[in-house]
Amino acid sequence: MIYRDFQDLHLSLLGFGTMRLPTTVDGAIDEDTTQAMVDYALAHGVNYFDTAWAYMQNLSETVVGRCLKKHPRDSFYLATKYPGHTLTCDPDPADTFAQQLEKCQVDYFDFYLLHNVYENDVDIYTDPKWGIIDYFVEQKRLGRIKHLGFSTHADLPCLTAFLERYGKEMEFCQIQLNYLDWTIQRAREKYELLEKHHIPVWVMEPVRGGKLAALDADSEQQLHALRPNASIASFGFRWLQGLDNVHMVLSGMSDMAQMADNVATFEHLDPLSPAEEAILFAAADKMKNSIPCTACRYCCDGCPQQLDIPDLLHKYNQLRTGSGSTIKMQLDAVPANKWPHACLGCGACAAVCPQKIVIPDELAAFAAELDKLPDWVEVCRQRAEAEARERAFVCTASHDLVTPLMAVTANCDVLEAEASDQAGLASWVANIRAAADEMATRIADMLMHMGGD
């Protein structure tokens, strides 16, 4: 396993991201497979596990905590995140943090992140009224957080402003980084900005949720001519191995095959050759299908709506490669009169465009695509309502189960006392008691997850 030094720690370069855990046919987390993956990861040198409040319908922290509980606490590093990006209610960092410690069954977190600091929530994270950052800085002082950082999908101006204000408090930063987003989401500029601030980079979406695990047939043929037995995903991971300031690569592995392949890829340092890198970047160019804007900004001077046309076209290029939710979040922080919908179609921009882009048509198409996407604030509201309904159901169902559980347990006590000399009956009673104990554990888990009592 490749390791990178972070302060006084020796971190596996590959981390187990738990946003896409294996599931059963009914959509529930497959805990047996998850446990096997956790065990395999630890046995093969992976020592970093990343979860978050919202992952897997708010169940990831609970399941990950239960799986890691079977291993010594000093054998792994656990990270989770504060959900300030959900935008649904008044922040309560103390209550959320207490619940997370309980769900993960730990006394402290090795790594703790502000989840997705971006244009539309940065004011919440930094508002003295809520004291979010101050609270977590204090938890670090108390030893309940060992290392504090943040994740972000913000564009460069927002990221720059946040770093200038809080860079000294942030020990690491998690960004979306892969060979496609190196250009399409300005990941290179973000990486270099973090280097400038001496902040180590944690990587999320290294293969873009699986998008980079398969390429066009010609690109795959070229890569396999160089490495016949290598998975396509492994080339993307090896590209990241060549970036010195990358200290953690999080892979959201969903089955044992992905786990085994990734562990093999990170067994030893093996950055891409120039030939391999050229093939990947050529494949990325094919995926972009991008509008050829060079950001010369000639179009902006004559725009009657004073739109930031290059930025809008850049965001449209990102959307065309499958970054819709990120773009919608960023635009939610922009006044409506600066959205592509505000374009009057006058054509003044197109008349001066050196690349001959028909800008009004592109902005109209961008606006039409945005209208198909859900509003992020509305998504957060719907999630909060669904969580409230689930909480009410689970609490009611759990309490309804307590009475029959008590009856089963009481009858087991009676039968056990009367059947001490009957081995067969005693065995049967023991099986019933084991089932009752399991029911009690599940009830406790549900109530803990939902904050019930």
N, C-alpha and C positions, 0 to 999 in steps of 0.2 A: 504494500500500500504506500502511495506517495503521501508524505506529510509536509505540511507547511508550518513554520513557527509563527505563532501569534503571541506576542509578549512572552510570557513564561510557559505557554501551552504548546503542545505538539498536536496539531489538528490534522485529521485525515483530510486530504484535499477533496475527497468525495464525501458528501453529506447526504443523509436520507431525508428527503423532503416528503412530508406526509399530507400533502394536499390531495393526492390521487391514490389513496390506499385501495387495495383490492376489495371488491364487493361481491356479495352473494347475488343470486338471481333476483332476489326481491329488493336489491339496492342497499342492503345493510352492509356495514363494514365486515369483511371476512376476518374475524379476529384470529382464527387459527393460522391462516396464511400470513397475516400481518406479524404474528408472533414468530413464525418461522423465518420471515424476512429480517426481522430485528435480530434474531439469534444468529442468522447467517452473516449479517452485516458486522456484528460485533466480533464474530469468530474470524472474520477476514480483515479486520483492522479498521473498519469504519467506526468512528467514535463520536460523530456529530449527528444529532437528530433535531429536525426543525418542524415545529408545529405552529398552530395559530388558533385563536379563539373561533374564527369562522370556518375553519377547514372541515370538510366532510359534515356539513350541516351541524356544526358546533360540537361534533363528537370526537374529532381527531385528538384533542388534548387528553380526553379521558382514556381512549384506547391506547394511545402512545404511552401514557403514564402507567397503565396496567401492564403493558408489554415490557417496559423498561424496569418495572418494579422487581422483576425476576432476576435482575442482574445487579451486581454491586454498584452503588451510587458513584464511586470513583472510576468506573469503567467507561463512562460516557459523558458527553456534554449535551445538555438539553437547552434548546432555544424555543421561545414562543414570543408572541407579539401583542401589543396593546391595540385594540380595534378602534382607534380614533377616526379611521376613515369611513366608518359606517354611517355617520351623519344622521343618526336617528333619535338621539335623546341627549340629555345633559350628561356630559362625561362624569364618571365616577371611578377614577383610576384605582383608588384604594379597594373598593368593593370588587372590581374586576380582577385585580391582581390577587386578592385573597382567594377568589374562586379558582383562578388558574393554578395556584399552588396546590389547592385541594384536589382539583381534577387530575393534575399530573402526579400527585402523591409525592411531592418533594418539598423541601424546606427552603430551597433557593433555586434560581435559574442561572445556569452558567452564562447564557446569552439572552438578552431581552431587547426587543426591537419596537420602535414606534412603527406601526404598520402603515405603509404607503403614505408617506408625507408627500402631498402633491398640492396643486394649485387650489383645490377646493376645500382642503381640510387643514392647510398649514396654519391658518388663523386660529383654528380650534386648538391645535397642538401648542401654539405659542401664546395663547391668551392667558394672562396672569389670573384671570377670573377662575380658570379651571386648574391652573397649576400642574398640568400634566407632566411636563418635563422636570420641573422642580421635584415632584413627587418621586419620580423614578431615579433621579440623581440621589435623592435621600435614601431610597431602597438600596442603591448601590453602596452608599456609605455604611448602611446597616448590614451589608453582606448578603442581603436577599437577592441581589442581582450582582453577578460577578463582572459582567461586561455589558455596556449599554450602547446600542446602535439604532439604526433605522433602515427601513426599506423604502423604496421610492419608485414611482413611475412618472415623476415630475419631469417637465421639460427643463432645459438648462437655466433659464432665468430664475425660476422658482428654486431649483436645487442650489444654485449659486448663492442666492439670498439666504437660504436656510443655513448653508455651511458657514457663511460669513458671521451669522448670528450664534449658531450653536455647534460649530465644528469642533470646538475644544471639548465639548461634553460627549460627542459621538465618537466611539472607538472603531466602528466599522460601518459599512454601508452596503446594503443588498440591492443590486440593480438587475434589470433584465439585460442579459449580455450573451450574445451568440454571433456567429459570423454573418447572419442576415441583418440583425439589429445593429451591428457595428456601424452601419451607415444609415439604415432606414429609420432607426429610432435615436440616432445620434449617440449611440452607446459609446463610441470611441471618445467623443468629447466629454461624456460623463466620466468615463474611466480616467481620462487625463486630468479632469478637474479634481477627482478624488485623490489621484496621485499628488497633485499640487498641494492638497491639504494634508498629505501624509496619512490618508485614511485607507486601510485595507479594504479590498472589494470582495464581497460575497456575491455569488452568481445565482440568479434564479432564471428559470426558463432556458437552460443551456441548449435544449433542442426544441424550444418553442412549443411545449406541450405536445411533442411528437411530430410536429410539422417537418422538422429537419431529420427525422428518423427514416424518411424515404424521400428520394429525389427523382428527377426525371431519369428516364432509362439510360440516356447517353452519359450523364454524369455518374450514375451508379456503375456503369460498365467501365468507365475510366478509373474510378476509384478501386474497383475490384481487380482491375488489371495490375494495380500496384500492391493491393493487399486482398487476395482472394477470399480469405476467411473472416475478414473484419466486418462488423455490422456498420451500416451507414451512420448510425448514431455515434459510434465510437470516434469517427473522424471529427465530429463537432466537439466532443469532449477533449480530444487531443489538441484541437485548435486552442482551447482555453488553457491547456497546460503550458502553452508558450507565453502566457501573460504573467509577468513576474509579480504584479500586485494583486493577482487573484489568489486569495487565501482559502476560499471555500467554494465548491461547485455543488449546488443542491440539485439533486435529481428526484423528481416525483415518481418514483418507481411503483408500478401497479401489480407486478407479478414477480415470481422468483426468477424467471428467465431474464427479465430486465436487470434485476439485482445482480445476477451472476455475470452478465455481460459487462455491466458497468464496473463491477469489482475487478474483473479481468483487465479492463481498459486502464484502470487506475493502479494496477499492480506495480508498475514502474513508470518513471517519467519518459515520455515518448512524444515530444511535440511534432507537429506536422512538418513534412518536408516542403520546400518551396513548390514542388509540383503538386502535392496534395492540396496545399492552400490555394493555389491558382484554380484548381478544379472546383473547390468549394465556393470561392468568390464568383466564379463564372456561373455556377448553379444558382447562387443567390441573386445574381443579376437577372437570370431568367424568371425568378419568382417575383421580382419587384414589379414588373410591368409598369414602371413608374413614369410620371409626367416629368419631362426633362428640364425642370426648373433649376436654374443655377443661382437663385437668390441674388440676382443683380440689382433688384428693387427698382428698376426703371418703371415698372407697372404701378408702383405705389404713389409716385408724385402726382399723377393726374387722376387718382381714384376719388370720385366725389364722396364716397362713403368712408374714405380713409381706412380701408381694410388693409390688414397685414397679409397681402396676397401670397408672398413666398411661404409664410408660416402656414397659411391655410392649405396651400398646395402640398407642403411637406406633410401635414397631418392627413391629407387625403391619400398620399402615397402610403403612409403607415396603415391606414384603414384598408387599403387594397391588399395588404399582405396579412390581414387577419388581426389587426390590433384595435378593433372597434370599441371595446369597452374602455380601453385606456384613453383613446382619443375623446370619447364622450365625456369622460371624467375631466379631462383637461379643458374642454370647451365649456363645461358647466361653470367654470370659474371666469369665463369671458363674457362681457356684456352681449346681449342678444344682437345689438346693432353692429357687432363685429364678427358675427357668424357668416358663413357663406351665403345664408339665406338673404343677407342684406344687399347682396350684389344687385345692381339695377340693370345689368346687362347692356351698359352703354357702349362697351367695346373699347374705351380709351386705353385700357391696359393691354389688350391684345394688339392694338396698333403699334405699340412701342416695344413689344416683346421680341428680343433677339432670337429666341428659340421658336418663334412662330406658334406659340401655344394659344389655342382659342380659350382664353382664360374664363370668360363668362360661361361657356359650356361646361368646363371642368368644375367650376364652383357650383353650378346648378346640379351637376351630377353628384357632387359631394353632399350638397344639401339634401338631395333625395335619399342618399344612402344613410345619412344621419337620422332622417325621419323614421327609418326602419329600426333604429336602435332604441332600446329602453333608456329612459332617463335614470342616471345613477342614483339620484336622491330618491326617486320612486322605487327603484330596486331595493335600496336600503330600507325604505319604509315597509315594503312588502315582506322583506326578510324578517324585520322586527315583529310584524304582525303574526307571521307564521311561527316565529319562535315563541311568542306569547301564547298562541293557541296550543302549541306543542307542550309548553310548560304546564298549562292548565290541564291538558289531557293526562300528561304523565303523572302529575301530582295527584289527580283524582284517581287514576287507575292504580297508582302505587298504594294509596291509602285503602282503596277497596280490596286490595290483595292482602293487606296486613291481617285482617280478621281470619280468613281461611288459613293463612300461613300459621297463625298462632294455634288454631285448632289442630292442624296437622302435627305441629311440634308437640303439643300437649298430649295428643294420642300416642305419638311415638314414645314419649316418656312413660306412659302407662303400659304400653305393649312391651317396652324394653324391660320394665320391672317384672312383668309377669312371664316373660319368655326367656329368662336368663339361662334356662337349661335346655332350650330348644334351639339348636344351632340354625336350622333352616329358617325358623320364624325370626330369629335374631338378625340373620343376614338380610331378610326381607325388610325388616324395620330399619336396618342400617342404610339400605338403599333409599328408603323413603326419606330418612333424615338427611341424606346427602342431597337429595333433590330439594328438600325444604331449605337447606343451607344455601344452595345455589340460588333459589328464588329470593331468599333474603338478601343475598349479595347483589342480585340484579335490581331489586327494589331500592336498595341503598344507592347504587350507582345512578339510577334514574333520578332519584330525589336530589342527589348531590349535583348532577348535571344541570337540573332545572332550578336549583336553589331552593328546593322544598325542604320540609322537615317532617 
